[in-house]
Amino acid sequence: NEEKYDFITMGEVLEHVEQPQQFLNRIAQLAKPDAYIYVTTCVNAPAVDHIFLWRSTEELEEMIQGCGLAIVEALRLPYEGKTLEQAVAQKLSINVAYVLQKVAAS
């Protein structure tokens, strides 16, 4: 079934799949051209059930954009009690949420 969707949401899924780039590529295929895609995941958050680990928000965002998705809005929430800069410097976990859309074909 190649049905296309207006809205796709993934909460805390990407870090649990072996090949998140392939997963995002498939999500992009399933989205209508004007669809919104909402994704939450984490960066620098090693855990037993986290199969994939991004070391920076930049690394994750490059993967997202490499899948033909544009970041419409981004929310980066650092480790509790720390600034984003402190979390990056100390390699603490960062929770992220993105509103994405497909990049318009030219």
C-alpha positions as CSV (number, residue, x, y, z in Angstrom):
1,N,0.0,0.0,0.0
2,E,1.5,3.3,-1.1
3,E,-1.0,5.6,0.6
4,K,0.4,9.0,1.4
5,Y,-0.2,10.8,4.6
6,D,-0.9,14.5,5.7
7,F,0.7,14.1,9.1
8,I,3.2,11.6,10.5
9,T,4.3,11.5,14.1
10,M,7.2,9.6,15.7
11,G,7.8,9.9,19.4
12,E,11.1,8.4,20.7
13,V,11.4,5.9,17.8
14,L,14.6,6.8,15.8
15,E,17.1,5.9,18.5
16,H,15.6,2.4,18.6
17,V,16.1,1.4,15.0
18,E,19.3,0.1,13.4
19,Q,19.1,2.3,10.3
20,P,17.4,5.5,11.1
21,Q,18.4,7.1,7.8
22,Q,16.5,4.4,5.9
23,F,13.6,4.8,8.3
24,L,13.5,8.6,7.6
25,N,13.7,8.0,3.9
26,R,10.7,5.8,4.1
27,I,8.8,8.3,6.2
28,A,9.6,11.0,3.5
29,Q,8.2,8.7,0.8
30,L,5.0,8.1,2.8
31,A,4.4,11.8,3.4
32,K,2.3,14.0,1.0
33,P,4.2,16.9,-0.5
34,D,2.7,19.4,2.0
35,A,2.6,17.0,5.0
36,Y,4.0,17.8,8.4
37,I,6.2,15.2,10.1
38,Y,6.7,15.5,13.9
39,V,9.7,13.7,15.4
40,T,11.1,13.4,18.9
41,T,14.4,11.6,19.8
42,C,17.5,12.2,21.8
43,V,21.1,13.0,21.3
44,N,24.1,11.8,23.3
45,A,21.8,9.5,25.3
46,P,23.3,6.1,25.5
47,A,20.9,3.5,26.9
48,V,20.6,-0.3,26.6
49,D,17.6,0.0,24.3
50,H,19.1,2.8,22.2
51,I,20.4,1.1,19.1
52,F,21.5,4.3,17.4
53,L,23.4,7.1,19.1
54,W,23.9,10.6,17.7
55,R,26.7,12.6,19.3
56,S,25.4,16.0,18.3
57,T,22.3,17.7,17.2
58,E,24.2,18.7,14.0
59,E,24.8,15.1,13.2
60,L,21.1,14.2,13.6
61,E,20.0,17.3,11.7
62,E,22.3,16.5,8.8
63,M,20.8,13.1,8.6
64,I,17.3,14.5,8.6
65,Q,18.1,17.0,5.8
66,G,19.9,14.3,3.8
67,C,16.6,12.4,3.7
68,G,14.9,15.3,1.7
69,L,13.3,16.7,4.8
70,A,13.4,20.4,5.9
71,I,13.4,21.4,9.5
72,V,10.5,23.8,10.0
73,E,10.9,24.1,13.7
74,A,13.4,22.6,16.2
75,L,13.3,22.3,19.9
76,R,16.5,21.3,21.7
77,L,16.0,20.5,25.4
78,P,19.3,20.0,27.4
79,Y,19.9,17.9,30.4
80,E,17.9,19.2,33.3
81,G,19.5,22.1,35.1
82,K,22.0,22.7,32.2
83,T,22.1,25.1,29.3
84,L,22.3,23.8,25.8
85,E,25.9,24.9,25.7
86,Q,26.8,23.1,28.9
87,A,25.1,19.9,27.8
88,V,27.1,20.0,24.5
89,A,30.4,20.7,26.3
90,Q,29.8,18.0,28.9
91,K,28.3,15.5,26.4
92,L,25.1,15.2,28.3
93,S,21.9,14.1,26.8
94,I,19.7,16.4,24.8
95,N,16.1,15.7,23.9
96,V,15.0,17.1,20.6
97,A,11.7,17.7,18.8
98,Y,11.3,18.6,15.1
99,V,8.5,19.7,12.8
100,L,9.6,18.6,9.4
101,Q,8.3,18.9,5.8
102,K,9.5,17.4,2.6
103,V,11.8,19.5,0.5
104,A,9.9,20.7,-2.5
105,A,11.0,19.1,-5.7
106,S,12.5,21.5,-8.2
